[in-house]
Every structure is written in C-alpha cells, then in structure tokens.
Amino acid sequence: MKFITVDTYAELSRKAANLIAAQILSKPECVLGLATGSTPIGTYDNLTKMYEEGDLDFSTVTSVNLDEYVGLDGSNDQSYRWFMNHHLFDRVNIDKANTSVPGGTVSDLAAEGAAYDAKIKALGGIDLQLLGIGLDGHIGFNEPDTRFIAETHEVELHPSTIEANARFFNDISEVPTKAITMGMGAIMQAKKVLLIANGPKKKEIVEKAFFGPITPEVPASILQLHPDVTVIYSIND
Ligand code: PGA
C-alpha cells in the first residue's frame, strides 16, 4: 500500500486527478471505476480542467460506478447518475453510452446486480477503481457487516450513512434507506485502487481501515489485502 498524506483538499484532488490521468494516458481504452460523494468532486474538477486544456481525452474510456440509491432514477438530482453527469460526464468527451451506474429503480435488484457484475466481467474488469470512505468505513455502499459480500447487491444503509448523507437532502426523511452497490469482488479485482479521504473527520476511520485488523465491521480494511492500493489522505478539509 502506498499511503500519501497531503495538507490540503486541493492537493489531494490534484494528485488523485493526476493518477487517473496517468491511467487514461497509459491505456486510453481503460475501464475506470468511479465514485460519488463530496470527496471526489475536486478530482473531477481537475480532470475536467485537463480535458478543457486538451491534455486528456475520454473518448475511449469506459466507466462503471460503485452504487446508486434504490428508488431514485437518473433525472433525480440526488441520484448518483445525476451526480456523475453533473460533475464529470457532461463536462468531458466521454461517450455516455460507455458509462454505467447500477439501476436504482429496477424491479429486480438481484437481477440488476448479477447483470452489473457480468458487464464488469465482460469489460475485462476495472483498471483503476476510485473510492471514498464513509465514516463507518464503507466503500461504495458496502456497509459494516458480519461478512464481506462479493457481488453487486442491495443494501440497507447504516444509520450513520443516512445521517451523513442527509446534508444533501432537504430533510433526513428524504434520504433513501436502501442502495445497490458493487460488492467487494469487483473492487478487489480492480487492477489498481485509489482511495481518497479528506480532513480530520476521516482520520480515525482511515487509521482503523488501513492500520487496524481486517474485518467486515470496517469494510475498507479488506483493501489491506489488495496488491496495488494508493491512499491519499488530506490532513485539512
Ligand atoms: P464523502 O463520502 O466523500 O461525501 O465523505 C464518502 C463515502 O461515503 O464513500
């Protein structure tokens, strides 16, 4: 594991974007695993700037996102499809047909999960998976549990996740209580993993995840077993 500590969120965002850009430059037809949340926004801004300056071309990139809220479709501005369109896809020259987010409004979430895993497999797996980390140690929406789940699956969100995400909604009662998330299988099979964590509030969980015991109670701790993980942690927000 490579653990990089930086001072500021701006530095974290630049470094993360540089690593993603290096992936795209070295393999233009790569598969990126992408993440939502407040942490990657600066990374996506930097990638957009590189595209605008003519230094990065997304035309042959394919992306698969980690998760989606159950019940929200892509036109809902709280959905993760909307987030990705708004923060990255509509700002660069990626072909939207080559971008995937798990479907949160399908009637059969188990079938959707199986189809999502089959799609990732057919793509040849993920070259670089970007991850944030929840205050409870989740990656994607793999919440603390008694076991690690390999497949893309439906999940009940942890109360601390609902509370943390309430800041994006008018009221906590509007936060969906369920999600569909990529499981640990596709994440652990990604060739490279890049986890970004920002600020003092993430310090304790980052220490637990990367320097504590490997346990499904701290889902991100499984990454200690991945052969190519880079963690970028910024001390200040
Ligand atoms: P955040 O979320 O980037 O908004 O802190 C991270 C996560 O929950 O994965």
Boltz pocket constraint, residues with backbone or C-beta under 6 A from the ligand:
constraints:
  - pocket:
      binder: B
      contacts: [[A, 36], [A, 37], [A, 38], [A, 39], [A, 40], [A, 131], [A, 132], [A, 133], [A, 134], [A, 135], [A, 138], [A, 139], [A, 140]]
      max_distance: 6.0
